[in-house]
Amino acid sequence: MAYKILILGASYGSLLGTKLLAAGHDVTLVCRDQTAALINDKGTEVRIKLRDEDEHRSFFSGELAGRLDATTPEAAQPQDYDMVCLAMQEPQYSHPTLRELLGRVAAARVPCMSIMNMPPLPYLRRIPGLDGDGLEAAFQNSEIWVPFDTALMTLCSPDPQAFRPPEEPANVLHVGLPTNFKVTRFHDAAHDAILDTLERDIDAYRIDGKDVPVKLRVFDSLFVPFAKWSMLATGNYRCITPDGPRAIRDAVHGDPAKSEEIYNYVRDLVVKLGADPQDMVPFEKYAKAAENLLKPSSAARAVYSGATAIERVDKLIMLTGRAIGMQHPEIDATVALVDAKLAENVRAAN
């Protein structure tokens, strides 16, 4: 059967949306008026490189089996959908129109799958022994998550890397690293059946008889999506330096020994929470992939473009460590630096 999926966010969300459309499911993207009008007129274009090809292929929404449309937060009707996907960055949900939409999503009791780097608080509250109240300071506005039932929230690690080419219109997305989305089950039979169907249908899609990268992989463990925490702490947030942004490659390989120490600390933190060590990505594999990450992270680009708020997974890692009796000076130093840079941006904006 074809499911109806509401995706909040038309940039990174269009990648998951394209995979769902190709698999025969219907997608609505929630975005600003101008972007919604563009998508409703022209559709979306997502560029993905197949494994045996040198050039990216363009996947146009109008040529795929599912139906795509776009709408604004004010007009979205979450009760009409089988699942809601959260694909914006966490601070964006504090905007009044999005906060109001989140309230309607919670009230509609529709299962939600987050593909934010920042795990929503309702998901963190699913973790046994972790005090969610002690983590609220990492969020732009923790109150917006209060209405959600924890049983209706799951987390999908946004491992694929993609960006909007600056010279292209807002309906175009370029996939730089076509890895898989990794999602935790709801541990509810009806909701997990949706995930299983989406996983199977995405996996079955072929173009010209060829497999298409970027799958949806479903896991029982609550901690599989946290495998990215080590990567974010070692690379993405350390792209923010006192002197300006640097590439992820340079953040990781400028001091490999220190990077490995930070990476392994965060890995050990996640294992202490309850993760299976086999679910974690070895540092060597990440370091190898980082050799090709030649741009600053989106967090660094945002900070040095004047953003006054970004997703604070760095702070969440620090607070989670403290909650279970772990601490690392490099994590603390990163958090302090990001705090300072954002405070500078707030002062400049005022």
ABEGO torsion letter per residue (X at the ends): XBBBBBBBEABAAAAAAAAAAAAGBBBBBBBBAAAAAAAAAAEBBBBBBBAABABBBBBBAAABABBBBBBBAAABBAAABABBBBABBAAAAABAAAAAAAAAAAAAGBBBBBABABBBAAAAAABBGBBAAAAAAABABAAAAAABBAAABBBBBBABBBBBBAABBAABBBBABBBBBBBBBAGBAAAAAAAAAAAAAAAABBBGGBBBBGBBBBBABAAAAAAAAAAAAAAAAAABBAAEBBBAAAAAAABAAAAAAAAAAAAAAAAAAGBBAAABBBAAAAAAAAAABABBBAAAAAAAAGBABBBBAAAAAAAAAAAAGBBBAAAAAAAAAAAAAAAAAAAAAX
